Amino acid sequence: MRLSRYFLPILKENPREAEIVSHRLMLRAGMIRQQGQGSFSWLPLGKRVLDKVCRIIREEQDRAGALEILMPTIQFAELWRESGRYDDYGKEMLRIKDRQDRDMLYGPTNEEVVTEIFRAYVKSYKDLPLNLYHIQWKFRDEVRPRFGVMRSREFLMKDAYSFDLDFEGAKAAYNRMFVSYLRTFTRMGLQAIPMRADTGPIGGDLSHEFIILADTGESQVYCHRNYLALDVPGADTDFSNDAEIGQIVKTWTTPYAATDEMHDEAAWEKVATSDRVSARGIEVGHIFHFGDKYSKPMGAKVTGRDGKDHFASGGSYGIGPTRLVAAIIEASHDDNGIIWP
């Protein structure tokens, strides 16, 4: 299409509300239009970039064995009450009622919905492992949305959900997503570091955030300088080989790396001063293992090889494509690239 026929509303001046480089450039280049606090329309150029990011994410999810579905944005509160999260999630959840006065919500995440799908159809270990993902809009009522699409209220999210018979199977699924994320971010030109992280409202006992080091990052992070030299898994990675995948994860989790919430000062002191990297970080992905946190209260059981019923062991895995677009711009900008002090 000719540029003269393209819709590209370029701004000559920096908008006053834009605090960071990605927000300024995305507004000036006509990629996005702010509709309200934390709410944006994606214009033709921005939509093309967002679609390309989603295409890479899909290719790597498919390569790792995940299957794409599409779940609703508006969810029934009954499912969240089954899991026990409806009252616990907090004010970020936008709660609404339909015309029949039923409690509804705009989904901030989809553990409950996907567990309901799983329990309706999967009854035997023979149907496992299973990993379902979708790319769908989410809403979280952020008290202070800022930095453009980096921290908005409505955002696009790729969320995947794995189901396995036991902890060993669930850990293997976690490892596959771990490696898939390394490949995904590398294909986008980003150096992402997996860091031990707090599980937050998702829950569970194992979690990693994938962090891009940048001075516009929202949180303080700590890691070993060795991450700069680690080799990212190649296109020939065999995701069916649990031993190979497990070894990659071990390599990428042996050096120290933690977010501020999980930072261990005693362990940090054991890292040589010359190898310490303390910087700001942008979260571009987050993965969780939570076992039977959702399957047990929601009755999602499968019959095992022993003929007995077992609550499925699960995990969830998120990437924010909208945030990724901003992170790519931040990381590629001269003054806001990856920082290695």
N, C-alpha and C positions, 0 to 999 in steps of 0.2 A: 504494500500500500504506500502511496506517495505521502510524504510528510505533510503536504498541504491539505490532505484529506484526513489526517490523523488527529485525534483528540488529545492534545498534549498541552495543557494549561500551565505554562512555565511562569514562575515568579521571578522578578528581578531582584527583590530584596529578601533578606532573611526574615522569616516570620518571628515576631517577638516571643511567641510562646514556645519556640523550638529551642531546647536547651542543649541538645547533643547533635553531633554531625549527621547521624543517620536521619534524625527527624527533620533537620534543616534541608538536607539534600533531597529527601523523599517528597517533601512539600514543594520545593523549588523546581524539581524535575517533573512535577505533575504525576507522580506515582500514586499519591493518596490525597484525599480530601478529608479534613477533620469535620465531623458532623456534630460533635459534642464532646464533653469530657470523656476521654478514653474510648471514643467511638469513631471509626474511620470507614470511608468508602475507598475501595481500591479501583483506581482509574486504569485505562487500558495498558499503559506501560507497566504500572505496578502489578497488575493482574498477570501479565505475561511472565514477569520475574517470579511471582508467587507460584504460578503453574509449573515453572521449570523446577523450582525447589521441591514441589510436591511430586513431580515425576521422578526425581532422584530418590526421594524417600520411598516411593512405591517400589521402585526397582530393587532397592536394598531390602525392604521388608519381604517382598516376594522371593528374593534370592535366599533369605533366611528361613523360608518355609511358612511365613504368615499368610493368612487368607483375608482378602478385603471384604468387608461388609459395610453397611451404613445404618447407623442407629439414630433415633430421633433426638432432636435438640430439647424438646419439652418432655419431661419425664414425670411419672406418677410418684407421689410422695410415699405411697404404700411400700414400694420396693425399698426405699431408703429407710423406712421404719423397720422393715425386716432386718436389714443389716445393722441397724442401730445408729446410723450416721445422720439421720434427718435432723435431730436436735443438736447433734454434736458438731456439725460441720462449721457453723458460725455464720456471721453476717455476710460473708462473701457469696453465699448461695442466695440467688434471687428466687424468692418464694412467691407463688401466684395461685389464684383460684380460677377454675373455669366457670362457665355459666351455671353448672350444676353444683357449684360450691364444693368441688373436689379439690383437695390440696395438690398442687402441681409445682414444678420447679423448672427453671432453665438450667439444663445440665452443666455443671462445672467439670464433670468427669463421668465415666460410664461403667464403673465396676458392677453396680447393681443390675443395670440393664443387661449387660453381657452375661452375668451369672444366671439371670433368669432365662436367657436364650439357651445357655449351656444345660441347665437342669431340665429343660423341656425336651431335649433331644438326645443328650449323651448319657448312656446308661452303663456302658461297659469299658473296661480298660482297653479293649480292642480298638476303640475310637480315639485313643490318645496316643501321642500328644496332640494338642490342638492349640493353635494361636490365631486369634481373630483380631483384625485391626480395621479402623476406619479413619478417615480424615474429615472432620466435622467441626462446625463452629461451636465454641464454648462461650459461656458468660460467667464471669466472676466479678462481683460488685466490689472492686478495689476501692479502698478508702481514699487512696491518693494515686490515681493513674497518672503516669508521666512518661517522658522520654518517647513520645509517639507510640508506635506499635510495639516498642520494647516492653512496655508495661501498660497495656490497654485493658479495658473491661471486656470487650468482645474480641475474640481471637480465634484463629484456626489452629486446630490441634490434631496431630496424628497420635492416636492412642491405641495401643495393642494390648491384648489380654491373653495370657497363656494359661492352659489347664493341663495338669498332669496328675498321675496317680499318687505320687509321693514326693518327698523332699528332693530326692536325687534327680527325679525327672524335672521338677520345677527349677532346680539349680541349673540343669543343662539348658533349659529354655531361657533362663536369665542370662546365661553365658552367650547363647546365640544372639540375643538382642544386644548384649554388650558389644560384641564384635561387629554386628550389623551397624551399630551407631558409630563406631570408629570409622568404618568405611564410608558411611553416609556423609559425615562431616568433612572427611578428607576430600571426597569428590567435590565438595563445595569450596575447597581451598582454605579450610579452617583447621587450625591446630586445636583439637578438643582434648581436654585432659579429664579423665574419669576420676571423680573425687568422692570419698565417703561422705554421705549426706544424711540429714535428718529425714525421717519418713513422713513427717507432718500429718495432715488429715487423711492421707491414703492409708497409712498404717504399715505394719510389718516389721521385720527385723533386719532387713538388708536393703540398702539403697545406694545408688551412685548418681551424682549429677555430672553431666558433661559440660565443662566450663571452658569458655574462651577468655583468655587473659586480655583485658583491655582497661584503660584508665577510666572508661565510662561505666564499668561494671558496677552493679548494685551492692555486691557483697564482697567481703574480704575472704581470700582463699590462700591456702598454703600448699606448696608442692615442692618436690625434689627436682632439681635441674635436669636429671636424667630423662625426664619426659620429652625433652627437646630432641633426643637422639633415638627414641624408640621407633621401630619400623611398623607402619600401619599394615594390617592384613591386606593381601592383594586380591585380585579378582578371582584367583584360583582357589581361594579358601574353601575348604570342604565343610559345609555346615552340618553335614550328616555325621561327621567324625567328632564325637563329643570329647575325646581325649585331646585332639588337636585344638579345638575351640577352647577347652579348659586351660590348656597351656598358654594360649594367647592372653586369656584373661589374667592368669597368674602373672605373666610378664608385665601386664599393664596395671596391676594392682600392688606389686611388690614395693616400688618406691613410694615414699610418703606423699599422700595427697588428701586433703580434707577441706571441707567448707568450714566457715567460722563456727557453725553450730556443733560440728563434730571434731573440731581441732583439739588435739591431745598435746599439751605443752611438753609433757615428759618425753613423748616420742619425738617431738620436734627438736628437742635439745640434743637428741642423739644424731641428728643430721648435721653434717659438717656445715659450718657457717657459709662457706663458699658455694655450697650446693643448695642453699635455701632460697626459695622464691616466694616472696610474700607480696601479693598484688590484688587488684580488684578483678572481679570475674563476672562474665555474662553467662547465665545458664541457658544452654540451647537444647538440652535433653535431660530427662530424669527417668530412671528405671527403679522398680521396686519388686522385691519378693515378699509376699505376705502370707504364704501358706494357706490355711483354711479360714482366714479372717472373714471372708465373704461367703464361702461355700458352706461353712458350718451353720451360721444363723439362718441362711437361706435354703438349707437342705439340699445342696447340690452334691449328690452322691453318685459314685460309680462302683460297679461290682469289679473287684480285683481278681487276680489269678487264683487267689485262695477261696473264691466264692463268697467273700464277705464284702459288705458295703464300706466304702472309704470316702471321706470328704475330699473333694478335689483340692490339690495344692496349686496355688496360682501366683501370678505376678502381673504387673502392669508396666507399660513402657510408653513414655510420652516424648514427643518432639513438637515444638511450636513453629510451623512454617512461617507465620507472620513475624515472629520474633527473629527467626533465622535470617530473613531478608535484611532486617536492621543490623543484625550481628555481622553479616557479611560486609555490609557497608562500613561499619565501625572498624572491622579488622583490616580492611583494605585501604583505609584512609591513612595518610602519612602520619598524622598526629595522634591517631587513635588505633594503631595497630597492636599486634601481640607484643607484650612487654616482657622482656627477659632481663631483669636488672643485672 
